[in-house]
Amino acid sequence: MIKMKVLGIIAEYNPFHNGHLYHLNKSLEITGATHSVAVMSGSFLQRGEPAVFNKWARAKMAVTSGIDLVIELPVVYSCQSAETFARGAISILDKTSSVDFLSFGSEAGDLKLLDYISAILFEEPDSFKEYLRFYLNKGLSFPAARSKALQRYDRALKGPSLAALNSPNNILALEYMKALRHLNSPIVPCSVKRIKAGYNSTTIRGTIASATAIRKALLTTRKHTCKLGRVIPESSMKILKAELMAERGPVHDDLFSSLIIGNLRKSKPEDIAEYPDVSEGLEYKIWNAARHNVNISELVKEIKSKRYTLTRLKRLMIYSLLDIRRDMVSRLRNNLFPGYVRVLAFNNKGRDILRKMKHNSSIPVITKTAVHGLEEGALPFLALEKDLLATDIYVMAYKNPKYSCAGQDFLTSPIWVGD
């Protein structure tokens, strides 16, 4: 009997496309894994945006394309900085005690280089911390300041090698490596070099395109399905078309403008100051901008600066939408991160992984939301409440009100994809 070897992947699958399929197949080839599990963001994502389609549709796309099990990354981690996002996802995989490998895409594709840099960022030598403070005091954003500090700390880190490490996938890769170190996890990392389309590429050419380009086509092109059929697996494309026909997408951030700006107008600056990542008087800028803007895209562009990136500001909008407070996030960080595994979709091999998880996991594996078994008022319970709220608010953006009722986490069972 072949021993089960489980590959872990952290993803948003927004939506699942040929680049994701390449990463999965290449990862299975490199690791020799027999099974795969993806930790996937749910309704709202790391860049402070809603997912283009709901979490069950995206999870089904992944399973019909070859992933065996999809579990949800709670929203209190999915819509956070790269460090918290990565720590939350890695912690879930680690706590299941069922995952052997972690594979991530990166522009660098050099695991030794990523490991070297992640060690510096994890250990934070005194001189590196001094350089980091210096550049932060100059008003640079944290990613830019960290990049400058790294270059000062090790002069060999310059040119293409350093530039590559500033790309979104490499930033996450470094945080995954840091999280594995922090948890002293036995999970073995591997990296697959991204091919063809870049992370932020907005054009569709050939058979592999970025998720950014795919979402742009969905939002701006009426006859998008012919073009997208070249870059999305056939099984995923069927699900995508079904979601479009049902008018359950595409969902985008401006659809939440009234809800978010209404929240901000009801708030006082000191209330806004309670959200994560609000500092140095940013609450007053947000409060003032909300007084004369009615569109989220315009609001964040007005506040954007060298210190406050668009992504950081868009995440702040989601914190307002879901009432995610700094105190809660701090408590979660200090209490070893996620307290449950929540299943979205699986196939027969996914069932094998679930059996293993239910036997080995140090945290509950939830397949039915109504019987989650979490202690009321405890941190995991509060995190789950935010997941439920996120879904209830997310579905309000559907064009078809038939599908916009609350409580869908209780009404929707994990999706089983049979042979």
SEDO-801413 format. One record per residue (C-alpha): x negated, y negated, z; residue number from 1; residue in one letter. Coordinates in steps of 0.05 Angstrom, whole numbers, plus 5000, padded with zeros to 4 digits. Example, Ala and Ser with C-alpha at 12.3 -4.5 7.8 and 13.67 -1.06 7.14 Angstrom:
BEGIN
> x,y,z,n,res
> 4754,5090,5156,1,a
> 4727,5021,5143,2,s
***
This chain:
BEGIN
> x,y,z,n,res
> 5000,5000,5000,1,m
> 4972,4932,4980,2,i
> 4962,4885,5039,3,k
> 5003,4822,5036,4,m
> 4960,4759,5025,5,k
> 5000,4695,5029,6,v
> 4982,4631,4992,7,l
> 5006,4565,5022,8,g
> 5020,4503,4980,9,i
> 5042,4434,5003,10,i
> 5084,4398,4952,11,a
> 5141,4351,4934,12,e
> 5160,4383,4868,13,y
> 5193,4319,4846,14,n
> 5211,4354,4800,15,p
> 5175,4420,4788,16,f
> 5136,4416,4723,17,h
> 5084,4452,4682,18,n
> 5027,4422,4721,19,g
> 5055,4453,4784,20,h
> 5062,4520,4749,21,l
> 4989,4516,4727,22,y
> 4968,4500,4798,23,h
> 5008,4559,4826,24,l
> 4982,4610,4775,25,n
> 4910,4585,4781,26,k
> 4914,4588,4857,27,s
> 4940,4659,4857,28,l
> 4883,4678,4810,29,e
> 4829,4645,4853,30,i
> 4854,4672,4919,31,t
> 4881,4740,4898,32,g
> 4943,4725,4939,33,a
> 5004,4770,4931,34,t
> 5056,4722,4958,35,h
> 5066,4646,4959,36,s
> 5101,4596,5005,37,v
> 5110,4522,4993,38,a
> 5121,4470,5046,39,v
> 5162,4418,5008,40,m
> 5186,4349,5026,41,s
> 5262,4343,5032,42,g
> 5303,4281,5017,43,s
> 5250,4227,5024,44,f
> 5177,4229,5003,45,l
> 5107,4208,5023,46,q
> 5106,4146,4979,47,r
> 5169,4119,5012,48,g
> 5217,4140,4957,49,e
> 5278,4186,4954,50,p
> 5269,4251,4916,51,a
> 5295,4248,4845,52,v
> 5339,4309,4859,53,f
> 5362,4340,4924,54,n
> 5318,4389,4963,55,k
> 5358,4451,4947,56,w
> 5355,4439,4872,57,a
> 5280,4425,4875,58,r
> 5268,4487,4918,59,a
> 5308,4529,4869,60,k
> 5265,4502,4812,61,m
> 5203,4524,4849,62,a
> 5228,4594,4865,63,v
> 5254,4607,4794,64,t
> 5185,4586,4769,65,s
> 5145,4633,4814,66,g
> 5141,4606,4885,67,i
> 5167,4661,4932,68,d
> 5190,4619,4992,69,l
> 5203,4544,5001,70,v
> 5208,4513,5070,71,i
> 5223,4441,5086,72,e
> 5173,4390,5113,73,l
> 5214,4350,5164,74,p
> 5227,4278,5142,75,v
> 5191,4250,5203,76,v
> 5127,4276,5170,77,y
> 5145,4275,5096,78,s
> 5153,4199,5095,79,c
> 5088,4181,5132,80,q
> 5016,4164,5118,81,s
> 4973,4217,5084,82,a
> 4943,4237,5152,83,e
> 5010,4249,5186,84,t
> 5041,4281,5124,85,f
> 4982,4330,5119,86,a
> 4979,4345,5193,87,r
> 5053,4361,5195,88,g
> 5051,4407,5135,89,a
> 4987,4443,5155,90,i
> 5014,4452,5226,91,s
> 5076,4488,5200,92,i
> 5035,4536,5158,93,l
> 4987,4548,5216,94,d
> 5041,4560,5267,95,k
> 5074,4614,5225,96,t
> 5010,4656,5233,97,s
> 5028,4685,5166,98,s
> 4989,4645,5114,99,v
> 4919,4665,5090,100,d
> 4902,4611,5040,101,f
> 4918,4537,5026,102,l
> 4911,4511,4955,103,s
> 4916,4439,4935,104,f
> 4905,4401,4870,105,g
> 4852,4348,4868,106,s
> 4818,4303,4817,107,e
> 4750,4320,4847,108,a
> 4759,4396,4844,109,g
> 4695,4401,4887,110,d
> 4711,4436,4952,111,l
> 4641,4426,4980,112,k
> 4645,4351,4970,113,l
> 4715,4348,4999,114,l
> 4692,4389,5059,115,d
> 4632,4343,5070,116,y
> 4674,4280,5068,117,i
> 4729,4309,5111,118,s
> 4677,4326,5164,119,a
> 4656,4253,5167,120,i
> 4728,4230,5172,121,l
> 4743,4281,5226,122,f
> 4682,4269,5269,123,e
> 4681,4193,5257,124,e
> 4607,4178,5273,125,p
> 4597,4111,5309,126,d
> 4566,4077,5250,127,s
> 4623,4098,5204,128,f
> 4674,4071,5254,129,k
> 4636,4004,5257,130,e
> 4637,3998,5181,131,y
> 4711,4016,5180,132,l
> 4728,3962,5232,133,r
> 4687,3912,5193,134,f
> 4726,3922,5128,135,y
> 4793,3926,5163,136,l
> 4778,3858,5196,137,n
> 4765,3831,5126,138,k
> 4838,3846,5111,139,g
> 4829,3907,5067,140,l
> 4882,3962,5068,141,s
> 4863,4024,5107,142,f
> 4848,4067,5045,143,p
> 4804,4013,5015,144,a
> 4768,3999,5080,145,a
> 4755,4073,5091,146,r
> 4727,4080,5021,147,s
> 4679,4021,5033,148,k
> 4659,4050,5101,149,a
> 4643,4117,5071,150,l
> 4599,4085,5019,151,q
> 4562,4046,5072,152,r
> 4555,4108,5116,153,y
> 4526,4151,5059,154,d
> 4496,4113,5001,155,r
> 4499,4177,4959,156,a
> 4575,4170,4958,157,l
> 4582,4121,4901,158,k
> 4603,4116,4829,159,g
> 4648,4172,4801,160,p
> 4644,4215,4864,161,s
> 4671,4160,4909,162,l
> 4720,4134,4857,163,a
> 4750,4204,4851,164,a
> 4759,4208,4926,165,l
> 4804,4146,4924,166,n
> 4856,4180,4880,167,s
> 4922,4202,4913,168,p
> 4911,4277,4908,169,n
> 4840,4273,4935,170,n
> 4863,4230,4993,171,i
> 4913,4284,5011,172,l
> 4861,4338,5000,173,a
> 4815,4305,5051,174,l
> 4872,4301,5101,175,e
> 4889,4375,5091,176,y
> 4816,4393,5105,177,m
> 4816,4348,5166,178,k
> 4880,4379,5192,179,a
> 4852,4449,5184,180,l
> 4791,4427,5225,181,r
> 4834,4394,5278,182,h
> 4876,4457,5288,183,l
> 4816,4504,5281,184,n
> 4860,4541,5233,185,s
> 4839,4608,5201,186,p
> 4874,4587,5136,187,i
> 4822,4586,5080,188,v
> 4825,4525,5034,189,p
> 4815,4523,4959,190,c
> 4822,4468,4908,191,s
> 4846,4469,4836,192,v
> 4822,4412,4792,193,k
> 4878,4372,4760,194,r
> 4880,4376,4685,195,i
> 4905,4329,4631,196,k
> 4956,4279,4659,197,a
> 4934,4236,4717,198,g
> 4976,4228,4781,199,y
> 5002,4159,4761,200,n
> 5004,4169,4686,201,s
> 5069,4143,4657,202,t
> 5068,4175,4588,203,t
> 5089,4244,4565,204,i
> 5042,4277,4516,205,r
> 5030,4351,4504,206,g
> 5056,4404,4552,207,t
> 5032,4375,4619,208,i
> 5055,4308,4646,209,a
> 5053,4275,4714,210,s
> 5115,4275,4758,211,a
> 5112,4198,4753,212,t
> 5120,4201,4677,213,a
> 5176,4252,4683,214,i
> 5215,4210,4733,215,r
> 5205,4148,4689,216,k
> 5235,4186,4630,217,a
> 5293,4209,4673,218,l
> 5308,4138,4696,219,l
> 5297,4101,4630,220,t
> 5312,4148,4572,221,t
> 5381,4173,4554,222,r
> 5356,4229,4509,223,k
> 5305,4252,4560,224,h
> 5320,4327,4559,225,t
> 5286,4341,4492,226,c
> 5222,4307,4513,227,k
> 5222,4337,4583,228,l
> 5233,4407,4556,229,g
> 5160,4407,4535,230,r
> 5132,4393,4604,231,v
> 5181,4428,4651,232,i
> 5189,4505,4655,233,p
> 5253,4530,4623,234,e
> 5283,4555,4688,235,s
> 5270,4488,4722,236,s
> 5299,4452,4662,237,m
> 5365,4490,4669,238,k
> 5372,4468,4741,239,i
> 5353,4396,4723,240,l
> 5407,4394,4669,241,k
> 5458,4423,4717,242,a
> 5442,4367,4768,243,e
> 5449,4314,4714,244,l
> 5515,4343,4691,245,m
> 5541,4343,4762,246,a
> 5517,4271,4770,247,e
> 5474,4289,4830,248,r
> 5415,4250,4804,249,g
> 5369,4221,4784,250,p
> 5364,4186,4851,251,v
> 5318,4125,4860,252,h
> 5302,4076,4915,253,d
> 5342,4016,4891,254,d
> 5406,4057,4902,255,l
> 5393,4048,4976,256,f
> 5381,3973,4973,257,s
> 5447,3953,5005,258,s
> 5440,4002,5062,259,l
> 5368,3983,5078,260,i
> 5375,3908,5070,261,i
> 5439,3910,5110,262,g
> 5401,3945,5166,263,n
> 5345,3894,5164,264,l
> 5394,3835,5165,265,r
> 5428,3865,5226,266,k
> 5360,3873,5261,267,s
> 5318,3823,5299,268,k
> 5244,3818,5283,269,p
> 5228,3853,5349,270,e
> 5271,3912,5327,271,d
> 5233,3917,5262,272,i
> 5168,3915,5302,273,a
> 5187,3983,5332,274,e
> 5179,4019,5265,275,y
> 5113,4056,5251,276,p
> 5058,4016,5216,277,d
> 5088,3948,5232,278,v
> 5035,3902,5261,279,s
> 5004,3832,5259,280,e
> 5071,3797,5249,281,g
> 5093,3839,5190,282,l
> 5162,3844,5222,283,e
> 5174,3770,5210,284,y
> 5155,3776,5136,285,k
> 5202,3834,5128,286,i
> 5259,3799,5165,287,w
> 5251,3735,5125,288,n
> 5247,3773,5058,289,a
> 5311,3811,5075,290,a
> 5348,3745,5084,291,r
> 5344,3727,5010,292,h
> 5331,3792,4973,293,n
> 5385,3842,4954,294,v
> 5339,3891,4918,295,n
> 5287,3935,4954,296,i
> 5238,3934,4896,297,s
> 5237,3857,4896,298,e
> 5233,3855,4972,299,l
> 5170,3898,4978,300,v
> 5137,3862,4920,301,k
> 5146,3796,4956,302,e
> 5112,3822,5019,303,i
> 5057,3862,4986,304,k
> 4986,3839,5000,305,s
> 4915,3864,5003,306,k
> 4930,3891,5073,307,r
> 5001,3917,5061,308,y
> 5006,3964,5001,309,t
> 5071,3977,4964,310,l
> 5071,4049,4989,311,t
> 5064,4028,5061,312,r
> 5120,3977,5054,313,l
> 5166,4027,5019,314,k
> 5156,4076,5076,315,r
> 5177,4021,5124,316,l
> 5242,4014,5086,317,m
> 5256,4088,5097,318,i
> 5240,4081,5171,319,y
> 5293,4027,5174,320,s
> 5342,4070,5134,321,l
> 5334,4130,5180,322,l
> 5317,4091,5244,323,d
> 5250,4126,5253,324,i
> 5215,4091,5310,325,r
> 5141,4087,5328,326,r
> 5153,4119,5396,327,d
> 5183,4182,5366,328,m
> 5127,4190,5315,329,v
> 5074,4180,5369,330,s
> 5107,4232,5414,331,r
> 5109,4282,5356,332,l
> 5035,4270,5341,333,r
> 5018,4281,5415,334,n
> 5059,4345,5419,335,n
> 5025,4386,5365,336,l
> 5072,4367,5309,337,f
> 5130,4408,5278,338,p
> 5171,4453,5323,339,g
> 5209,4494,5271,340,y
> 5206,4526,5202,341,v
> 5267,4511,5160,342,r
> 5281,4554,5098,343,v
> 5307,4523,5033,344,l
> 5300,4579,4981,345,a
> 5268,4647,4971,346,f
> 5264,4709,4928,347,n
> 5252,4783,4946,348,n
> 5178,4771,4960,349,k
> 5199,4710,5000,350,g
> 5239,4757,5044,351,r
> 5174,4795,5058,352,d
> 5142,4730,5081,353,i
> 5202,4713,5124,354,l
> 5198,4780,5159,355,r
> 5125,4767,5174,356,k
> 5139,4696,5198,357,m
> 5196,4717,5244,358,k
> 5149,4768,5276,359,h
> 5087,4723,5280,360,n
> 5111,4651,5284,361,s
> 5101,4611,5347,362,s
> 5159,4565,5327,363,i
> 5231,4583,5307,364,p
> 5246,4602,5235,365,v
> 5313,4571,5217,366,i
> 5356,4601,5162,367,t
> 5423,4575,5188,368,k
> 5425,4503,5212,369,t
> 5485,4514,5256,370,a
> 5448,4566,5298,371,v
> 5379,4532,5300,372,h
> 5369,4549,5373,373,g
> 5330,4485,5389,374,l
> 5336,4454,5457,375,e
> 5382,4394,5455,376,e
> 5343,4329,5466,377,g
> 5275,4362,5457,378,a
> 5228,4334,5404,379,l
> 5241,4389,5352,380,p
> 5316,4377,5361,381,f
> 5307,4302,5350,382,l
> 5265,4315,5287,383,a
> 5318,4362,5260,384,l
> 5371,4308,5272,385,e
> 5331,4262,5227,386,k
> 5331,4315,5172,387,d
> 5407,4320,5177,388,l
> 5414,4244,5175,389,l
> 5367,4240,5116,390,a
> 5411,4288,5076,391,t
> 5475,4252,5096,392,d
> 5447,4185,5072,393,i
> 5412,4214,5010,394,y
> 5476,4243,4981,395,v
> 5509,4174,4984,396,m
> 5467,4156,4923,397,a
> 5501,4208,4879,398,y
> 5541,4178,4822,399,k
> 5594,4233,4832,400,n
> 5627,4221,4901,401,p
> 5652,4294,4900,402,k
> 5584,4315,4925,403,y
> 5571,4258,4975,404,s
> 5603,4287,5037,405,c
> 5563,4291,5102,406,a
> 5542,4355,5136,407,g
> 5512,4389,5074,408,q
> 5455,4419,5116,409,d
> 5509,4459,5152,410,f
> 5548,4476,5088,411,l
> 5489,4497,5044,412,t
> 5455,4564,5057,413,s
> 5383,4577,5036,414,p
> 5383,4594,4962,415,i
> 5366,4665,4945,416,w
> 5339,4677,4875,417,v
> 5346,4751,4857,418,g
> 5308,4789,4804,419,d
***
